[in-house]
Amino acid sequence: MNDYLVFSLLFVAIAIGWFLGRRSQRGSVNARDLPGQYYKGLNYLLDGRPDGAVDAFINALEVNSETLETHIALGNLLRKRGEVDRAIRIHQNLLARPSLPRVQVHQAHLELARDYISAGLLDRAERLLMDLVAESPAKRRASQWHLLDIYQSEREWQRAIDIALDLLPRKSLLGGSSAEDPEEPGQSVPTVLAHFYCELAEERHRAGELTAAQNLLLEALARDKQCVRASIMLGAVELDAGRAKQAIKALRRVRQQDPLYISESVPTLRDCYRQLGDEKALRAYLKECLDSHPSPPLLLATVEDIRASEGSEVAEAFLVAQLEKMPSLRGLEQLLDLQADVSEGQSGDKLGLVQNLVQRLIEERPSYRCSHCGFSGRHLHWFCPGCKYWGTVTPIRGTSLE
């Protein structure tokens, strides 16, 4: 039923477009002027065959500067409905008209590039978009954003960085900078750019190029001072380079950037303090963070350090006191684990059974959620698989079911 409504509206829109196009050329129009394809399309629509109606209407509607928007609207609708081949045919048909003004040719080029992206023909889309960047000031930024999406999907991080740098707001001679267009898609350019640097740094880190990775991460932080990912990665790079103190400095920056991610920095922090032989400083830092930003993961990390240094009984007493203030499933699981250390026989078996049940409950719940689209999962993704935003997936906090 919705399809009939949509194509009925299209029929009216195309009729008006055709009417205006004819009137602009001859001053008047009557029913005898309507082409056979127009009536053929109407018959298709009335017979419940909207696909045939679309093809007939395309052939009936003359392409000129006044009907171009109608053609583009029809092509866009088909693309959104998944009929990319037809959308491509419509937009290619527009480009075959040499009489169209250059501005409208550029608009048709952009829509055709979008068709190619939807069809997965990224090479063709890239060529069209690069031509638009060079030839059309009006479509330049829109084309660059699409190129950014292409390079991002193909993991061509250096090319994505080059485009993002060109999209950054320009500084004026008076010291200010031009504001970003609020209608532009996606996130701010500095946020996206920082993650591109992180992706490239990750490749360099895996290749053992620690200095290159370090420089890229410092560049990421220069573009976005709140980039938690860059600080966590920089800590890992500094530790691998044998600079534990610098690694600790980078990792402790996470607390100021976003306290939700403190627990993500703890594993590397523990390695750093262990390398320096100063585990006591780590416990003091974790307790300080726990007091100011309480969370189950931080609590568990603190308990583990107390357990390693002072024994299970002291750790258990600390955990019980904390659970009274901040109950959680993860805390309960840790408490059962501590009690299993000192229990024997049937008592220990029963505790193990309860612990397994609690663990199953925990595994069924997501640990991370995207603040933009709500996507949730068990693992931290810096690039949200749902909305394609960077850095919006955060640890879930504030629930006793953690």
SULURQUI-V613751 format. One record per backbone hydrogen bond with DSSP energy under -1.0 kcal/mol. CO is the residue of the C=O (numbers start at 1). NH is the residue of the N-H. E is the energy in kcal/mol with one decimal. If there is no record, write none. Layout:
# SULURQUI-V613751
co: (CO | CO)
nh: (NH | NH)
e: (E | E)
This chain:
# SULURQUI-V613751
co: (1 | 2 | 3 | 4 | 5 | 6 | 7 | 8 | 9 | 10 | 11 | 12 | 13 | 14 | 15 | 16 | 17 | 18 | 19 | 20 | 22 | 23 | 30 | 31 | 35 | 36 | 37 | 38 | 39 | 40 | 41 | 42 | 43 | 44 | 45 | 49 | 50 | 51 | 52 | 53 | 54 | 55 | 56 | 57 | 67 | 68 | 69 | 70 | 71 | 72 | 73 | 74 | 75 | 76 | 77 | 78 | 79 | 82 | 83 | 84 | 85 | 86 | 87 | 88 | 89 | 90 | 91 | 94 | 97 | 101 | 102 | 103 | 104 | 105 | 106 | 107 | 108 | 109 | 110 | 111 | 112 | 113 | 114 | 115 | 116 | 117 | 120 | 121 | 122 | 123 | 124 | 125 | 126 | 127 | 128 | 129 | 130 | 131 | 132 | 139 | 140 | 141 | 142 | 143 | 144 | 145 | 146 | 147 | 148 | 149 | 150 | 151 | 155 | 156 | 157 | 158 | 159 | 160 | 161 | 162 | 163 | 170 | 172 | 176 | 181 | 188 | 189 | 190 | 191 | 192 | 193 | 194 | 195 | 196 | 197 | 198 | 199 | 200 | 201 | 202 | 203 | 204 | 205 | 208 | 209 | 210 | 211 | 212 | 213 | 214 | 215 | 216 | 217 | 218 | 219 | 220 | 224 | 226 | 227 | 228 | 229 | 230 | 231 | 232 | 233 | 234 | 235 | 236 | 237 | 238 | 239 | 243 | 244 | 245 | 246 | 247 | 248 | 251 | 253 | 254 | 258 | 259 | 262 | 265 | 266 | 267 | 268 | 269 | 270 | 271 | 272 | 273 | 279 | 280 | 281 | 282 | 283 | 284 | 285 | 286 | 287 | 288 | 289 | 295 | 296 | 297 | 298 | 299 | 300 | 301 | 302 | 303 | 304 | 305 | 306 | 307 | 311 | 312 | 313 | 314 | 315 | 316 | 317 | 318 | 319 | 320 | 322 | 328 | 329 | 330 | 331 | 332 | 333 | 334 | 335 | 336 | 345 | 346 | 347 | 348 | 349 | 350 | 351 | 352 | 353 | 354 | 355 | 356 | 357 | 358 | 359 | 360 | 362 | 367 | 368 | 369 | 370 | 375 | 377 | 377 | 382 | 384 | 389 | 392 | 394 | 399 | 400)
nh: (5 | 6 | 7 | 8 | 9 | 10 | 11 | 12 | 13 | 14 | 15 | 16 | 17 | 18 | 19 | 20 | 21 | 22 | 23 | 24 | 26 | 27 | 33 | 34 | 39 | 40 | 41 | 42 | 43 | 44 | 45 | 46 | 47 | 49 | 48 | 53 | 54 | 55 | 56 | 57 | 58 | 59 | 60 | 61 | 71 | 72 | 73 | 74 | 75 | 76 | 77 | 78 | 79 | 80 | 81 | 83 | 82 | 84 | 87 | 88 | 89 | 90 | 91 | 92 | 93 | 94 | 95 | 97 | 100 | 105 | 106 | 107 | 108 | 109 | 110 | 111 | 112 | 113 | 114 | 115 | 116 | 117 | 118 | 119 | 121 | 120 | 122 | 125 | 126 | 127 | 128 | 129 | 130 | 131 | 132 | 133 | 134 | 135 | 136 | 143 | 144 | 145 | 146 | 147 | 148 | 149 | 150 | 151 | 152 | 153 | 154 | 156 | 157 | 160 | 161 | 162 | 163 | 164 | 165 | 166 | 167 | 178 | 175 | 172 | 184 | 192 | 193 | 194 | 195 | 196 | 197 | 198 | 199 | 200 | 201 | 202 | 203 | 204 | 205 | 206 | 207 | 209 | 208 | 210 | 213 | 214 | 215 | 216 | 217 | 218 | 219 | 220 | 221 | 222 | 223 | 224 | 227 | 228 | 231 | 232 | 233 | 234 | 235 | 236 | 237 | 238 | 239 | 240 | 241 | 243 | 242 | 247 | 248 | 249 | 250 | 251 | 252 | 254 | 257 | 258 | 261 | 262 | 265 | 269 | 270 | 271 | 272 | 273 | 274 | 275 | 276 | 278 | 283 | 284 | 285 | 286 | 287 | 288 | 289 | 290 | 291 | 292 | 293 | 299 | 300 | 301 | 302 | 303 | 304 | 305 | 306 | 307 | 308 | 309 | 310 | 311 | 315 | 316 | 317 | 318 | 319 | 320 | 321 | 322 | 323 | 324 | 326 | 332 | 333 | 334 | 335 | 336 | 337 | 338 | 339 | 340 | 349 | 350 | 351 | 352 | 353 | 354 | 355 | 356 | 357 | 358 | 359 | 360 | 361 | 362 | 363 | 364 | 365 | 396 | 377 | 394 | 374 | 370 | 367 | 368 | 391 | 388 | 384 | 371 | 369 | 402 | 329)
e: (-1.8 | -2.7 | -2.8 | -2.0 | -2.2 | -2.2 | -2.3 | -2.0 | -2.6 | -3.1 | -2.4 | -2.4 | -2.5 | -3.0 | -2.5 | -2.8 | -2.3 | -2.5 | -2.6 | -2.3 | -2.4 | -2.5 | -1.9 | -1.1 | -1.2 | -2.4 | -2.3 | -1.8 | -2.3 | -2.2 | -2.2 | -2.4 | -2.0 | -3.1 | -1.3 | -1.7 | -2.3 | -1.7 | -2.1 | -2.7 | -2.4 | -1.8 | -1.8 | -2.2 | -1.9 | -2.6 | -2.7 | -2.2 | -2.5 | -2.7 | -2.1 | -2.2 | -2.2 | -2.3 | -1.6 | -2.5 | -1.3 | -1.5 | -1.7 | -2.8 | -2.0 | -2.3 | -2.3 | -2.6 | -2.0 | -1.5 | -1.6 | -1.6 | -1.2 | -1.9 | -2.2 | -1.6 | -2.2 | -2.3 | -2.2 | -2.1 | -2.3 | -2.2 | -2.0 | -2.0 | -2.4 | -2.2 | -2.2 | -1.9 | -2.7 | -1.1 | -1.5 | -2.0 | -2.8 | -1.9 | -2.0 | -2.6 | -2.5 | -1.8 | -2.0 | -2.4 | -1.6 | -2.0 | -2.9 | -2.2 | -2.2 | -2.3 | -1.6 | -2.3 | -2.4 | -1.8 | -2.1 | -2.8 | -2.1 | -2.3 | -1.8 | -2.7 | -1.3 | -2.1 | -2.6 | -2.2 | -2.0 | -2.6 | -2.7 | -1.3 | -1.2 | -2.9 | -1.5 | -2.9 | -1.9 | -1.9 | -3.1 | -2.2 | -1.4 | -1.7 | -2.2 | -1.8 | -2.4 | -2.2 | -2.5 | -2.3 | -1.5 | -2.0 | -2.8 | -2.3 | -1.5 | -2.6 | -1.7 | -1.6 | -2.2 | -2.6 | -2.4 | -2.1 | -2.1 | -2.2 | -1.9 | -2.0 | -2.1 | -1.6 | -1.7 | -2.3 | -1.7 | -1.3 | -1.3 | -2.4 | -2.6 | -2.4 | -2.1 | -1.6 | -2.3 | -2.8 | -2.1 | -2.1 | -1.5 | -3.0 | -1.7 | -2.0 | -2.5 | -2.0 | -2.0 | -2.5 | -2.6 | -1.2 | -1.8 | -2.8 | -2.1 | -1.7 | -1.4 | -2.2 | -2.9 | -1.5 | -2.1 | -2.6 | -2.1 | -2.1 | -1.6 | -2.8 | -2.0 | -2.0 | -2.1 | -2.8 | -2.4 | -1.9 | -2.4 | -2.7 | -2.0 | -1.7 | -3.5 | -2.3 | -2.7 | -2.1 | -2.3 | -2.6 | -2.3 | -1.7 | -2.2 | -2.8 | -2.1 | -1.8 | -3.4 | -1.1 | -1.8 | -2.8 | -2.2 | -2.2 | -2.5 | -2.7 | -1.8 | -1.8 | -2.7 | -1.4 | -2.5 | -2.0 | -2.5 | -2.1 | -2.2 | -2.4 | -1.8 | -2.1 | -2.4 | -1.9 | -1.8 | -2.6 | -2.0 | -2.1 | -2.0 | -2.4 | -2.6 | -2.1 | -2.0 | -2.5 | -2.4 | -2.0 | -1.8 | -2.2 | -2.4 | -1.1 | -1.4 | -2.7 | -1.9 | -2.4 | -1.3 | -3.1 | -2.0 | -2.3 | -3.4 | -1.5 | -3.0 | -2.7 | -2.5 | -1.5 | -1.2)
